[in-house]
Amino acid sequence: MTVLVTGGCGYIGAHVVHALHQAGEKVVVVDDLSYGKPTRIEGSRLYGMDISAPGAGERLAEILDAEDVEAVIHFAARKQVGESVEKPLWYYQQNINGMLNVLTGMTKSKKAKKLVFSSSAATYGVPPVDVVPEDVVPMLPINPYGQTKLFGEWMARACEEPFGIRFCALRYFNVAGCGPVELEDPATLNLIPMLLDRLKKGKAPAIFGDDYPTPDGTCVRDYIHVSDLADAHIAALSYLDRDERKYDAFNVGTGEGTSVRQIVDELKKVTGLPFKETVMARRAGDPPHLIGSPKRINEEMGWHAKYNVEDIVRSAWEAWQANPEHHIDVEHWKQAD
Ligand SMILES: NC(=O)c1ccc[n+]([C@@H]2O[C@H](COP(=O)([O-])OP(=O)(O)OC[C@H]3O[C@@H](n4cnc5c(N)ncnc54)[C@H](O)[C@@H]3O)[C@@H](O)[C@H]2O)c1
C-alpha cells in the first residue's frame, strides 16, 4: 500500500514514515518544510507544498492518484498553543484550510479513502476528570489550536458518509522521546527539550509552578514515547480496513500520570548531571492534570505503549547529545557541582 503523509518531515511525522517503511509500506510525503527537515525521510518521495494554500486540494488529488495512494496520515499543522492565542486567524487559516484541502483531495481521488488525523488532548480543554475517556463531556478546547483539532475531527467525520472516507482521529497526549537519533525533536516548546535546552545554555532547568493541587505540586501529564505513537498509526491503518468500526476517535496515552518534578528527577538520573532546578511562576492555561485513558485503543486496536518514562527521557537525552548543535558539556555541569 502507498501512504501519503502530510507533515512527514516533522518530528512525529518522520517517526511514522520510519515505522511505515519498517512495515514495508511505500510512503509519499507532502511538506512545506516550514519546520520539517527533508533529511528525516530518506527513501520517500517529497512534494514540497503548503497544504493550506488555495488550490492545494486539487494538487493533492493529482498527487494521490499519480502515486496510487490508498491512505493518508495528516500531520501538517501549526501546533503552538501560545502562538495560536496570539494569532488565532492564522491558526484557523492554516489548520482548517489544511484539513479542508486534504479532504478535498481525498474526495476527488479514486482510491485514497482512508484517513488518520493527528488530533490532540488539547481538544479536551480542562476536562472534568483526571483520567480522560474519549467521550467525556463537555469537550471545550481553551485555545484556537485545540479548536482547530476538534473542528478538524468534525470535518473528517462529516465526509465519512457522503464520500465513503474511513476516518479516525488519534488524540495524542504528551509526546516525547526519540527513535533513531536523527529524528529528534528540536522544538524547545515541550518539557523535555525545554529542560535540555536550558542545560545547554548553562541555566538551571525551570519548573513552572509547584503549587498545583497535585501530589508534589507540579503539573501531571501522560507521557507517550514517539515510537509507541508511531506504532499507534500503523494500528490505526489496520483498524480502518475493518468494515465494523465502533469508534473514530482514540486517545494515545498510557493512563499513567508523571509530574514535572518526576521528569526533572528522571533527567538527573539519566544524565548524571548534578543540576538544581528552579521554580518559576505558573504559566497561564496549564491544567493541573491531563491523563488519557488508553482503554479504547487497547481494546479496539490491540495497541499498548511499550516504553516507560525512563525510556522516554533516556532516548531524548541520547538524541540530544548525538546532535552537535545541542551537545551538552557534561564536565561543565559536574565541575559546577
Ligand atoms: N508534538 C506533540 O506533542 C503533539 C501533540 C498533539 C498533537 N500533535 C500534532 O501532531 C502533528 C505533528 O506534530 P509535530 O510535533 O511532529 O510537529 P512538527 O512541527 O515537527 O511537524 C509538522 C510538519 O508539518 C509541516 N507543515 C506545517 N504546516 C504545513 C502546511 N501548511 N503545509 C505543508 N506542511 C506543513 C512542517 O514543515 C513540519 O514538517 C501536528 O498536527 C500537531 O498538532 C503534536
The ligand as an SDF file (V2000), in Angstrom:
LIG
                    3D

 44 48  0  0  0  0  0  0  0  0999 V2000
    4.2800   17.2190   19.4000 N   0  0  0  0  0  0  0  0  0  0  0  0
    3.2450   17.0000   20.1940 C   0  0  0  0  0  0  0  0  0  0  0  0
    3.4030   16.8540   21.4110 O   0  0  0  0  0  0  0  0  0  0  0  0
    1.8450   16.9120   19.6210 C   0  0  0  0  0  0  0  0  0  0  0  0
    0.7780   16.6390   20.4910 C   0  0  0  0  0  0  0  0  0  0  0  0
   -0.5270   16.5380   19.9530 C   0  0  0  0  0  0  0  0  0  0  0  0
   -0.7310   16.6880   18.5890 C   0  0  0  0  0  0  0  0  0  0  0  0
    0.3340   16.9600   17.7760 N   0  0  0  0  0  0  0  0  0  0  0  0
    0.0700   17.1340   16.3410 C   0  0  0  0  0  0  0  0  0  0  0  0
    0.9030   16.2410   15.6190 O   0  0  0  0  0  0  0  0  0  0  0  0
    1.2420   16.8070   14.3480 C   0  0  0  0  0  0  0  0  0  0  0  0
    2.7450   16.7470   14.1620 C   0  0  0  0  0  0  0  0  0  0  0  0
    3.3910   17.3920   15.2490 O   0  0  0  0  0  0  0  0  0  0  0  0
    4.9880   17.5160   15.3160 P   0  0  0  0  0  0  0  0  0  0  0  0
    5.3250   17.6500   16.7530 O   0  0  0  0  0  0  0  0  0  0  0  0
    5.6150   16.4440   14.5040 O   0  0  0  0  0  0  0  0  0  0  0  0
    5.1680   18.9330   14.6170 O   0  0  0  0  0  0  0  0  0  0  0  0
    6.3050   19.4430   13.5930 P   0  0  0  0  0  0  0  0  0  0  0  0
    6.1880   20.9260   13.5510 O   0  0  0  0  0  0  0  0  0  0  0  0
    7.6280   18.8380   13.9470 O   0  0  0  0  0  0  0  0  0  0  0  0
    5.8180   18.8090   12.2210 O   0  0  0  0  0  0  0  0  0  0  0  0
    4.8240   19.4050   11.4210 C   0  0  0  0  0  0  0  0  0  0  0  0
    5.2830   19.2570    9.9760 C   0  0  0  0  0  0  0  0  0  0  0  0
    4.2480   19.7870    9.1360 O   0  0  0  0  0  0  0  0  0  0  0  0
    4.8320   20.7030    8.2000 C   0  0  0  0  0  0  0  0  0  0  0  0
    3.7740   21.7090    7.9260 N   0  0  0  0  0  0  0  0  0  0  0  0
    3.1850   22.5490    8.8190 C   0  0  0  0  0  0  0  0  0  0  0  0
    2.2510   23.2950    8.1930 N   0  0  0  0  0  0  0  0  0  0  0  0
    2.2380   22.9120    6.8880 C   0  0  0  0  0  0  0  0  0  0  0  0
    1.4830   23.2950    5.7440 C   0  0  0  0  0  0  0  0  0  0  0  0
    0.5510   24.2550    5.8160 N   0  0  0  0  0  0  0  0  0  0  0  0
    1.7280   22.6740    4.5580 N   0  0  0  0  0  0  0  0  0  0  0  0
    2.6580   21.6940    4.4680 C   0  0  0  0  0  0  0  0  0  0  0  0
    3.4200   21.2950    5.5160 N   0  0  0  0  0  0  0  0  0  0  0  0
    3.2080   21.8960    6.7130 C   0  0  0  0  0  0  0  0  0  0  0  0
    6.0720   21.2710    8.8890 C   0  0  0  0  0  0  0  0  0  0  0  0
    7.0650   21.7170    7.9770 O   0  0  0  0  0  0  0  0  0  0  0  0
    6.5520   20.0380    9.6830 C   0  0  0  0  0  0  0  0  0  0  0  0
    7.4190   19.2300    8.9190 O   0  0  0  0  0  0  0  0  0  0  0  0
    0.6550   18.2150   14.3470 C   0  0  0  0  0  0  0  0  0  0  0  0
   -0.5710   18.1800   13.6620 O   0  0  0  0  0  0  0  0  0  0  0  0
    0.4420   18.5040   15.8210 C   0  0  0  0  0  0  0  0  0  0  0  0
   -0.5990   19.4170   16.0010 O   0  0  0  0  0  0  0  0  0  0  0  0
    1.6020   17.0700   18.2540 C   0  0  0  0  0  0  0  0  0  0  0  0
  1  2  1  0
  2  3  2  0
  2  4  1  0
  4  5  1  0
  4 44  2  0
  5  6  2  0
  6  7  1  0
  7  8  2  0
  8  9  1  0
  8 44  1  0
  9 10  1  0
  9 42  1  0
 10 11  1  0
 11 12  1  0
 11 40  1  0
 12 13  1  0
 13 14  1  0
 14 15  2  0
 14 16  1  0
 14 17  1  0
 17 18  1  0
 18 19  2  0
 18 20  1  0
 18 21  1  0
 21 22  1  0
 22 23  1  0
 23 24  1  0
 23 38  1  0
 24 25  1  0
 25 26  1  0
 25 36  1  0
 26 27  1  0
 26 35  1  0
 27 28  2  0
 28 29  1  0
 29 30  1  0
 29 35  2  0
 30 31  1  0
 30 32  2  0
 32 33  1  0
 33 34  2  0
 34 35  1  0
 36 37  1  0
 36 38  1  0
 38 39  1  0
 40 41  1  0
 40 42  1  0
 42 43  1  0
M  CHG  2   8   1  16  -1
M  END
$$$$
